[in-house]
Amino acid sequence: MSLIDTPRANRLHIGIFGKRNSGKSSLLNALTGQDIALVSDVAGTTTDPVYKAMEIYGIGPCVFIDTAGFDDVGELGKMRVEKTKMAAEKTDIALVVFSGDDLDEEKKWIDMLKSRGTPVVLVLNKVDILAGAEEIAEKIEKEYGLKPILVSTREKVGIEKVRAAIIELLPEGYEVKSITGRLAGEGDLVLLVMPQDIQAPKGRLILPQMQTLRDLLDKKCVVVSATTDMLDQALKGLVKPPELIITDSQVFKTVYDKKPEESKLTSFSILFANYKGDLDYYVKSVEAIDNLTEDSKVLIAEACTHVPLEEDIGREKLPRMLRKRIGEKLTVEVVSGQDFPEDLSGYDLVIQCGACMFNRKHVLSRIERARSQGVPMSNYGVVIAYLTGILDKIDVQI
């Protein structure tokens, strides 16, 4: 990703679902006007989901997800279907593709998508060669209460209607939400405290810092940046205290102890907890720490799949802070990337990173899984602020 690209996690995610050989990949190619996905008459050509970031007129920055057929069979087939389920968790709008009159398998998936609150577009494909297409369309409409769009990807029929249906289902205010919310406005002086330690990529800023900086510039804020060791000099060099200080969560307490009394304080992780997840639930859940014992089990979920480095926040610092508070025998497990257990009942607390690499739909699906199973779930920044005793002194009303 270049500096001028919209991050994939911030794009609308459009998932394409259906049975094997229903024409999902052909629909993706037709919608994008490119040969993105491999197309074949052989069922099961698409194995792992294919993600393609695009800029579509009327839709804007988006990611199309071409999934494996949800009727796949065998041991490998089951694994592919699991990948398709994971793709469904990230999907903002779902295209469900039919190519026949057997509707049983589609019904299970449509019901699942609707239960997640995911808008669904029904597409009846291959109408140029499908016998009784109109009758099948009527059967689908009667079954689901939604009229399918009749499409022939080969003849390029109905493609614009699919595009128009996606536009109609765009979430209200999509991509309007501000990262910094009410905390910063035009003309405000904002200080960013950004340690450039071993975790920071050489020669560039990490994604949350980049996105927050862009958000502030779009608001016409005056932005000053400093590393933690230069915080004193930065504050002395300002003609007035900053209205807002945003810091890396790892140095929360250090910055809090040095900040001017009138300056608001938050962290990149807390901003992204609100931007990508449910900050209120994170704040409420963090109190579960008080009930943890050495027999408890904590799950830490990282969005990135980086190679762990020395003093990694998720694998080293957070576990150390928790064990210092609870006891050395506390069990802490770490998962990364797409790995996230279906069954969370064995955990007493889940701690999610800022999730800058995930879209909001994906994070909310994790939160809902935890909430439905009665497992408290919080966030790196919220947990660190709580453990250092400053959560009630910083700004979490964004």
C-alpha positions as CSV (number, residue, x, y, z in Angstrom):
1,M,0.0,0.0,0.0
2,S,1.3,3.4,-0.9
3,L,0.9,6.6,1.1
4,I,-1.8,7.8,-1.4
5,D,-3.9,4.6,-1.2
6,T,-7.0,4.2,1.0
7,P,-6.0,1.4,3.5
8,R,-7.9,-1.8,2.7
9,A,-9.3,-1.9,6.2
10,N,-11.1,1.4,5.6
11,R,-12.7,0.3,2.3
12,L,-16.2,-1.0,1.9
13,H,-16.0,-4.9,1.9
14,I,-18.3,-6.5,-0.7
15,G,-18.4,-10.3,-0.4
16,I,-19.5,-12.6,-3.2
17,F,-21.0,-15.9,-2.0
18,G,-22.6,-18.8,-3.7
19,K,-22.1,-22.5,-4.7
20,R,-19.2,-23.8,-6.7
21,N,-19.4,-22.9,-10.3
22,S,-22.3,-20.4,-9.8
23,G,-20.3,-17.7,-11.5
24,K,-19.0,-15.7,-8.5
25,S,-15.6,-15.1,-10.1
26,S,-17.2,-14.1,-13.4
27,L,-19.4,-11.6,-11.6
28,L,-16.3,-10.1,-9.8
29,N,-14.6,-9.7,-13.2
30,A,-17.7,-8.2,-14.8
31,L,-18.2,-5.7,-11.9
32,T,-14.6,-4.6,-11.9
33,G,-14.0,-4.7,-15.6
34,Q,-10.9,-6.7,-15.0
35,D,-9.8,-10.3,-15.1
36,I,-9.1,-10.4,-11.4
37,A,-10.3,-13.9,-10.6
38,L,-9.5,-17.1,-12.3
39,V,-12.6,-18.4,-14.2
40,S,-13.2,-22.0,-15.1
41,D,-16.0,-24.4,-15.8
42,V,-14.4,-26.7,-13.2
43,A,-16.3,-26.5,-9.9
44,G,-14.1,-25.3,-7.0
45,T,-11.6,-23.2,-9.0
46,T,-11.6,-20.5,-6.2
47,T,-10.0,-22.0,-3.1
48,D,-9.0,-19.3,-0.5
49,P,-10.9,-16.0,-0.7
50,V,-9.5,-13.5,-3.2
51,Y,-9.4,-9.9,-2.0
52,K,-9.2,-7.1,-4.6
53,A,-9.1,-3.4,-3.6
54,M,-10.8,-1.3,-6.2
55,E,-12.1,2.2,-6.8
56,I,-15.6,1.9,-8.3
57,Y,-17.5,4.9,-9.6
58,G,-20.5,5.6,-7.3
59,I,-19.1,3.2,-4.6
60,G,-15.7,4.6,-4.0
61,P,-12.8,2.7,-2.4
62,C,-13.9,-0.9,-1.8
63,V,-12.7,-4.4,-1.5
64,F,-14.3,-7.3,-3.4
65,I,-14.0,-10.7,-1.7
66,D,-14.4,-13.7,-4.1
67,T,-15.0,-16.7,-1.9
68,A,-14.9,-20.4,-2.3
69,G,-18.2,-22.2,-2.9
70,F,-20.0,-22.8,0.3
71,D,-21.1,-26.2,-0.9
72,D,-17.5,-27.5,-1.1
73,V,-16.9,-31.0,0.1
74,G,-14.2,-33.2,1.6
75,E,-11.6,-32.2,4.2
76,L,-10.1,-29.5,2.0
77,G,-13.6,-28.3,1.1
78,K,-14.5,-27.9,4.8
79,M,-11.4,-25.8,5.3
80,R,-12.4,-23.6,2.3
81,V,-15.9,-23.2,3.7
82,E,-14.4,-22.0,7.0
83,K,-12.4,-19.4,5.1
84,T,-15.6,-18.3,3.5
85,K,-17.3,-18.0,6.9
86,M,-14.4,-15.8,8.0
87,A,-14.8,-13.6,4.9
88,A,-18.5,-13.2,5.8
89,E,-17.5,-11.7,9.2
90,K,-15.7,-8.8,7.3
91,T,-18.5,-8.3,4.7
92,D,-20.3,-5.0,4.7
93,I,-22.6,-5.9,1.7
94,A,-23.1,-9.5,0.4
95,L,-23.8,-10.6,-3.1
96,V,-25.3,-14.1,-3.0
97,V,-25.2,-15.8,-6.5
98,F,-27.7,-18.4,-7.6
99,S,-27.4,-20.4,-10.8
100,G,-30.2,-22.9,-10.4
101,D,-33.4,-23.7,-8.5
102,D,-32.0,-25.6,-5.5
103,L,-32.1,-23.0,-2.8
104,D,-31.5,-24.9,0.4
105,E,-27.8,-24.1,0.8
106,E,-28.2,-20.5,0.0
107,K,-30.9,-20.1,2.6
108,K,-28.6,-21.1,5.4
109,W,-26.0,-18.5,4.3
110,I,-28.5,-15.7,3.7
111,D,-30.0,-16.3,7.1
112,M,-26.5,-16.1,8.7
113,L,-25.7,-12.9,6.8
114,K,-28.9,-11.3,7.8
115,S,-28.4,-12.3,11.5
116,R,-25.1,-10.3,11.3
117,G,-27.0,-7.3,10.0
118,T,-25.3,-7.6,6.6
119,P,-27.3,-6.2,3.7
120,V,-27.8,-8.8,0.9
121,V,-28.1,-8.5,-2.9
122,L,-29.5,-11.6,-4.6
123,V,-28.1,-12.4,-8.1
124,L,-29.5,-15.0,-10.4
125,N,-26.6,-15.7,-12.8
126,K,-26.3,-17.5,-16.2
127,V,-29.8,-16.4,-17.3
128,D,-28.5,-16.6,-20.9
129,I,-28.3,-20.4,-20.6
130,L,-30.5,-21.2,-17.6
131,A,-33.8,-22.8,-18.5
132,G,-36.8,-21.2,-16.7
133,A,-34.9,-18.3,-15.4
134,E,-38.0,-16.2,-14.8
135,E,-39.7,-19.0,-12.8
136,I,-36.5,-19.5,-10.7
137,A,-36.4,-15.8,-10.0
138,E,-40.0,-15.9,-8.8
139,K,-39.2,-18.9,-6.6
140,I,-36.2,-17.0,-5.1
141,E,-38.3,-13.9,-4.4
142,K,-41.1,-16.0,-2.8
143,E,-38.5,-17.7,-0.6
144,Y,-36.6,-14.7,0.6
145,G,-38.9,-11.7,0.0
146,L,-36.2,-10.2,-2.2
147,K,-36.3,-10.0,-6.0
148,P,-33.0,-11.3,-7.5
149,I,-31.2,-9.4,-10.2
150,L,-31.1,-11.4,-13.4
151,V,-27.5,-11.4,-14.7
152,S,-25.5,-12.9,-17.5
153,T,-21.8,-12.3,-16.9
154,R,-21.0,-13.7,-20.3
155,E,-23.4,-11.3,-22.1
156,K,-22.7,-8.5,-19.6
157,V,-26.5,-8.3,-18.8
158,G,-27.6,-6.9,-15.4
159,I,-24.1,-5.9,-14.2
160,E,-25.1,-2.2,-13.8
161,K,-28.2,-3.2,-11.9
162,V,-25.9,-5.1,-9.4
163,R,-23.7,-2.0,-9.1
164,A,-26.7,0.2,-8.5
165,A,-28.0,-2.2,-5.8
166,I,-24.7,-2.0,-4.0
167,I,-24.8,1.8,-4.1
168,E,-28.4,1.7,-2.7
169,L,-27.2,-0.4,0.3
170,L,-24.2,1.7,1.2
171,P,-24.3,2.3,4.9
172,E,-25.5,5.8,5.8
173,G,-22.5,8.1,6.4
174,Y,-20.1,5.4,5.2
175,E,-16.5,6.5,5.5
176,V,-17.6,9.8,7.1
177,K,-16.8,8.9,10.7
178,S,-13.9,10.8,12.1
179,I,-11.1,9.1,14.0
180,T,-10.7,11.9,16.5
181,G,-14.4,12.7,16.7
182,R,-15.4,15.5,19.0
183,L,-11.9,15.6,20.6
184,A,-10.5,17.9,17.9
185,G,-11.8,20.7,15.7
186,E,-10.6,23.3,13.2
187,G,-7.8,25.4,14.5
188,D,-7.0,23.1,17.5
189,L,-3.4,22.5,18.4
190,V,-2.8,18.8,18.7
191,L,0.4,17.1,19.9
192,L,1.1,13.5,18.7
193,V,3.5,11.6,20.9
194,M,4.9,8.7,18.8
195,P,7.8,6.6,20.1
196,Q,9.9,5.3,17.2
197,D,11.2,2.2,18.9
198,I,12.0,-1.3,17.6
199,Q,8.3,-1.8,16.9
200,A,8.1,1.1,14.5
201,P,8.8,0.3,10.8
202,K,12.1,1.9,9.7
203,G,11.6,5.0,7.6
204,R,7.8,5.3,8.1
205,L,5.0,5.8,10.6
206,I,2.7,3.0,11.6
207,L,-0.8,3.0,10.0
208,P,-2.8,4.4,13.0
209,Q,-0.4,7.3,13.2
210,M,-0.7,8.0,9.5
211,Q,-4.5,7.8,9.5
212,T,-4.9,10.0,12.6
213,L,-2.6,12.6,11.2
214,R,-4.6,12.7,8.0
215,D,-7.9,13.0,10.0
216,L,-6.5,16.0,11.9
217,L,-5.2,17.7,8.8
218,D,-8.6,17.2,7.1
219,K,-10.1,19.0,10.1
220,K,-7.6,21.8,9.7
221,C,-6.0,21.2,13.0
222,V,-2.4,22.4,13.8
223,V,-0.4,19.2,14.4
224,V,2.9,18.9,16.2
225,S,4.7,15.5,16.5
226,A,7.4,14.4,19.0
227,T,8.9,11.2,20.3
228,T,8.5,10.4,24.0
229,D,12.1,11.5,24.8
230,M,11.4,14.9,23.2
231,L,8.1,15.5,24.9
232,D,9.4,18.1,27.4
233,Q,11.1,20.1,24.6
234,A,8.0,19.9,22.5
235,L,5.8,21.3,25.3
236,K,8.2,24.1,26.1
237,G,8.4,25.1,22.4
238,L,4.6,25.6,22.1
239,V,3.2,29.1,22.6
240,K,0.1,27.5,24.4
241,P,-0.8,24.1,25.8
242,P,-2.2,21.8,23.1
243,E,-6.0,21.2,23.2
244,L,-5.4,17.5,22.7
245,I,-2.5,15.1,23.1
246,I,-2.6,11.7,21.4
247,T,0.0,9.2,22.5
248,D,1.1,5.7,21.9
249,S,-0.6,3.6,24.7
250,Q,2.7,2.1,25.8
251,V,3.8,5.5,27.2
252,F,0.4,6.5,28.5
253,K,1.5,7.1,32.1
254,T,4.7,9.0,31.1
255,V,2.7,11.4,29.0
256,Y,-0.1,11.8,31.5
257,D,2.4,12.8,34.2
258,K,3.9,15.5,32.0
259,K,0.9,16.9,30.2
260,P,-0.5,20.3,30.9
261,E,-3.6,20.1,33.1
262,E,-5.9,21.8,30.5
263,S,-4.9,19.4,27.7
264,K,-7.1,16.5,26.8
265,L,-5.3,13.1,26.5
266,T,-6.1,9.9,24.6
267,S,-4.2,7.3,22.7
268,F,-4.1,6.0,19.1
269,S,-5.4,2.6,20.4
270,I,-8.4,4.2,22.1
271,L,-9.2,6.3,19.1
272,F,-9.2,3.1,16.9
273,A,-11.2,1.2,19.6
274,N,-13.9,3.7,18.9
275,Y,-13.3,4.0,15.1
276,K,-13.3,0.3,14.5
277,G,-15.1,-1.3,17.5
278,D,-17.3,-0.6,20.5
279,L,-15.4,1.6,22.9
280,D,-18.2,1.6,25.5
281,Y,-18.1,-2.2,25.6
282,Y,-14.3,-2.1,25.9
283,V,-14.5,0.3,28.8
284,K,-17.2,-1.6,30.6
285,S,-15.4,-4.9,30.1
286,V,-12.0,-3.8,31.4
287,E,-13.4,-3.9,34.9
288,A,-13.3,-7.7,34.6
289,I,-9.5,-7.4,35.4
290,D,-10.5,-6.9,39.0
291,N,-12.1,-10.3,39.1
292,L,-9.1,-12.2,37.5
293,T,-7.1,-14.7,39.5
294,E,-4.0,-16.7,38.8
295,D,-6.4,-19.5,37.6
296,S,-7.9,-17.1,35.0
297,K,-7.3,-17.2,31.3
298,V,-6.8,-14.2,29.0
299,L,-6.8,-14.1,25.2
300,I,-4.9,-11.3,23.4
301,A,-5.9,-10.9,19.8
302,E,-3.5,-9.1,17.4
303,A,-4.7,-8.0,13.9
304,C,-1.2,-8.1,12.5
305,T,0.8,-11.2,11.7
306,H,4.2,-9.7,12.2
307,V,7.2,-11.6,13.5
308,P,7.3,-10.9,17.3
309,L,10.0,-8.5,18.3
310,E,11.6,-7.7,21.6
311,E,9.2,-6.0,23.9
312,D,6.2,-6.7,21.7
313,I,3.2,-5.0,23.3
314,G,0.8,-7.9,22.8
315,R,3.2,-10.8,23.5
316,E,5.5,-9.2,26.1
317,K,4.3,-5.9,27.7
318,L,0.6,-6.6,28.2
319,P,1.1,-10.1,29.7
320,R,3.8,-8.7,32.0
321,M,1.5,-5.9,33.2
322,L,-1.3,-8.3,33.8
323,R,0.8,-10.8,35.7
324,K,2.3,-8.1,37.8
325,R,-1.3,-7.2,38.8
326,I,-2.8,-10.7,39.0
327,G,0.0,-13.1,39.6
328,E,2.7,-14.9,37.6
329,K,0.6,-18.0,37.0
330,L,-2.0,-16.1,35.0
331,T,-2.5,-17.9,31.6
332,V,-2.2,-15.5,28.7
333,E,-2.7,-16.8,25.1
334,V,-2.0,-14.8,22.0
335,V,-3.6,-15.2,18.5
336,S,-2.8,-13.1,15.4
337,G,-4.3,-12.2,12.1
338,Q,-7.5,-14.1,11.2
339,D,-7.1,-16.6,14.0
340,F,-9.8,-16.0,16.6
341,P,-11.6,-18.8,18.4
342,E,-15.3,-19.6,17.7
343,D,-15.7,-20.7,21.3
344,L,-14.5,-18.1,23.8
345,S,-16.2,-19.7,26.8
346,G,-12.8,-20.8,28.3
347,Y,-11.5,-17.2,28.6
348,D,-12.2,-14.7,31.3
349,L,-11.2,-11.7,29.2
350,V,-10.3,-11.0,25.6
351,I,-8.1,-8.0,24.7
352,Q,-8.1,-6.9,21.1
353,C,-5.4,-4.6,19.6
354,G,-6.4,-1.4,17.8
355,A,-7.3,-3.5,14.7
356,C,-6.0,-0.9,12.2
357,M,-5.7,-3.8,9.7
358,F,-9.3,-4.9,10.1
359,N,-12.5,-3.3,8.9
360,R,-15.1,-2.3,11.5
361,K,-17.5,-5.1,10.5
362,H,-14.8,-7.7,11.3
363,V,-14.1,-6.2,14.7
364,L,-17.8,-5.8,15.6
365,S,-18.3,-9.5,14.7
366,R,-15.6,-10.4,17.2
367,I,-17.2,-8.2,19.9
368,E,-20.6,-9.7,19.2
369,R,-19.1,-13.2,19.5
370,A,-17.6,-12.3,22.9
371,R,-20.8,-10.5,24.1
372,S,-23.1,-13.4,23.1
373,Q,-20.9,-15.8,25.0
374,G,-20.8,-13.6,28.1
375,V,-17.0,-13.0,27.8
376,P,-15.8,-9.4,28.5
377,M,-13.7,-7.9,25.7
378,S,-11.5,-4.8,25.8
379,N,-8.7,-3.2,23.9
380,Y,-4.9,-2.6,24.3
381,G,-5.2,1.2,25.1
382,V,-8.1,0.8,27.4
383,V,-6.4,-2.0,29.4
384,I,-3.1,-0.2,29.7
385,A,-4.9,3.0,30.9
386,Y,-6.8,0.9,33.4
387,L,-3.7,-0.9,34.7
388,T,-1.8,2.3,35.1
389,G,-4.7,4.0,36.9
390,I,-5.5,6.8,34.5
391,L,-8.5,5.5,32.6
392,D,-10.8,7.8,34.5
393,K,-8.6,10.7,33.8
394,I,-8.3,10.5,30.0
395,D,-10.8,11.1,27.2
396,V,-12.8,8.1,26.1
397,Q,-16.0,10.0,25.0
398,I,-15.0,10.4,21.4
